[in-house]
């Protein structure tokens, strides 16, 4: 937890955004090569990898669980609050990428 807050906050956002874009586009390339509908597959892949983008952006689940444990048990509410904001930032990046992908593909799959 010796990381600076704002650089990590922006890193979480843009890492999640990049994972969503990269995963959806590379998956779309694979769909194109195999003859599947390109935009439909890109939209499906982006909805499937959203949670993985969030987890990868915050650095994995064990560090997050450790920070929450330390926040509750050791009274380190500052670390708990920082971790919560980093998770929100990663969720925002994944949501932004999902919206852009939905706008570009015009696929409205629930």
Secondary structure, 3 states (H helix, E strand, C coil): CCCCHHHHHHHHHHHHHHHHHHHHHHHHHHHHHHCCCHHHHHHHHHHHCHHHHHHHHCCCHHHHHHHHHHHHHCCCHHHHHHHHHHHHHHHHHHHHHHHHHHHHHCCCCC
